[in-house]
Amino acid sequence: MDSINNIVIVGGGTAGWTTAACLARVLQNTNSQITLVDSPEVATIGVGEATIPPLVEFMRFLGINEQDFVKKTQATFKLAIKFTNWNTLGEHYWHQFGSVGADIDGKDFYQHWYKSTLNGNKNTYTDYSPAIAMAKENKFIIPPAAQGQQQQSILNGATYAWHFDALLVANYLTEFSTKLGVKHLRGHVESIEKHENGFIKQLTLKDGQTITGDFFIDCTGQKAILIEGAMGVEFEDWQHYLPMNRSIALQTENHGPSVPYTESTAHEFGWQWRIPLQHRTGNGLVFCDKYCSDEEALETLMNNISGKPLTEPKFISFTTGKRKELWKGNCLALGLSSGFLEPLESTAIHLMMKGVVKFAEMLPDKRCQQATAKEFNRIMDIEYLSIRDFIILHYCTTSRTDSQFWRDCQNMPIPDSLSEKLALFKNQGRLFRNEFDLFTPPSWYAVLTGMGIKPDNYDRLVDISDTKQVQSIMDNGLANLTNTVQQLPMHLDYVKSFSRLT
Ligand SMILES: Cc1cc2nc3c(=O)[nH]c(=O)nc-3n(C[C@H](O)[C@H](O)[C@H](O)COP(=O)(O)OP(=O)(O)OC[C@H]3O[C@@H](n4cnc5c(N)ncnc54)[C@H](O)[C@@H]3O)c2cc1C
């Protein structure tokens, strides 16, 4: 078999270095050469600091020491996202990492909980989540199961991720990858030459140097110089579903307690993120320029940050959507060059990680047969579409009518796939997980209940269980959770002692 021996990655942002690290690890005992080239003239985007749990697994797979990583990237732990003002002004809800409650008599916890609310239970769905129980109290430990321990614990239902400094992560992965043999070149790609069959042959840098390769990975962010510039793959625009197209990022000094969650606070025409790290806090506002000017957006952000600004506000435009094909010929797009879904659920780094892992699993030979690329594109399509629908859910279900933006959100078109999911949920609260849907039913239930969406009824099959016994299981579980969490360390104390362990 004519294996691909020479892989060229263009772009040295989070996507480029995550891709390099993964391929260097997977191909470490082969003859493959991986080269990463990035431009001294084009800065990385420098945002992207909230993550989701599969990234923790990914770093373990790479063999990265977690304590070392947390220390060197100034990371903190993340258990959830707190959504404030999304449905009604002054109210909030949580989207947890991990499970909520546990199945009872083989039926989903949500169904038992929903039935109990009809009988007077005032606790919210996510009150039964171990991640939320910790998040609300600013407490944290890595649950025993996630540390590979056998110990039984009610906290084992929680999973976690990190908040980290994007620049430090890129530096960390640069060091990691170059140690594994990745060749790093600094240079601006100026032209791209193709073979007769349409495959990329070589890149020419501004200084005249040429780089040949068997396979090329486009990690050039919004420039997309390979996948769009050379391969001509079109971008599928999803702004009619997800109209956000602009953001401001601003770093501030830490202020107040270090919370183990991302804050997402809705404003009149967009939403604000707050990401606490060890050494500073990342803040930003995401909005749609149809509804407000840059000046209004900046004023809103500045009025709602705490802590002294450390940087100038940075405006970033983006278009929500995805490449029609992520993989074409001998070129694959990962990171922002492949698409972007706005940062509401911190899914961009995840999608790039999924992409590179899937690519490694499907590693082609030099022919890069179309069937392999087609299957890869099919899988990544489902990943993207499922996440897209989940993000739309946060907007289209709002009850806010205090601004044109929120009124429009209630009337905007939604994809058929989401309408069908909502119709299914409406009828007895049932959700069925698609293959490759990142978000499991507890995530969908958390957002649906948080946004005040209720089914017509609960699933009648839960009537098989004894109602009093179920209530007692739920009450005992909650009491156990509360007691357990009380004994945990505060989040910041845990971070400090954890990063001292290296
Ligand atoms: C407002 C905002 C908030 C976000 N928040 C999150 C979040 O919380 N969580 C999350 O998971 N994701 C988030 N993202 C997405 C995340 O920032 C990106 O997915 C991630 O940073 C990857 O970017 P990238 O590496 O694809 O592109 P970039 O960081 O833009 O890197 C592009 C690279 O390509 C190189 N390059 C460009 N042109 C050339 C050329 N001609 N020759 C050579 N090299 C070239 C540049 O030098 C650079 O190294 C956010 C995005 C935005 C816009």
The ligand as an ORCA input file, in Angstrom:
! r2SCAN-3c Opt
* xyz 0 1
  C     -15.711     34.925     19.589
  C     -15.260     33.509     19.589
  C     -15.257     32.786     20.773
  C     -14.867     31.449     20.771
  N     -14.945     30.715     21.913
  C     -14.706     29.387     21.869
  C     -14.816     28.593     23.036
  O     -15.092     29.077     24.112
  N     -14.573     27.270     22.919
  C     -14.240     26.683     21.729
  O     -14.104     25.456     21.669
  N     -14.053     27.431     20.634
  C     -14.296     28.759     20.668
  N     -14.106     29.508     19.544
  C     -13.510     28.906     18.367
  C     -12.003     28.808     18.544
  O     -11.460     30.079     18.796
  C     -11.366     28.244     17.299
  O     -12.047     27.097     16.918
  C      -9.937     27.880     17.592
  O      -9.241     28.944     18.119
  C      -9.255     27.380     16.354
  O      -8.906     28.404     15.500
  P      -8.026     28.008     14.259
  O      -6.792     27.364     14.737
  O      -8.880     27.272     13.295
  O      -7.711     29.429     13.582
  P      -6.695     30.600     14.027
  O      -6.482     30.672     15.493
  O      -7.223     31.820     13.353
  O      -5.306     30.198     13.358
  C      -5.085     30.348     11.981
  C      -3.627     30.021     11.676
  O      -3.470     29.988     10.263
  C      -2.278     30.673      9.929
  N      -2.385     31.184      8.549
  C      -3.379     31.909      8.003
  N      -3.069     32.210      6.725
  C      -1.866     31.650      6.472
  C      -1.005     31.609      5.334
  N      -1.316     32.210      4.190
  N       0.152     30.941      5.440
  C       0.507     30.311      6.585
  N      -0.270     30.305      7.681
  C      -1.434     30.975      7.631
  C      -2.143     31.779     10.956
  O      -0.820     32.257     11.062
  C      -2.611     31.034     12.207
  O      -1.503     30.361     12.767
  C     -14.458     30.848     19.541
  C     -14.414     31.590     18.362
  C     -14.822     32.917     18.376
  C     -14.811     33.681     17.094
*
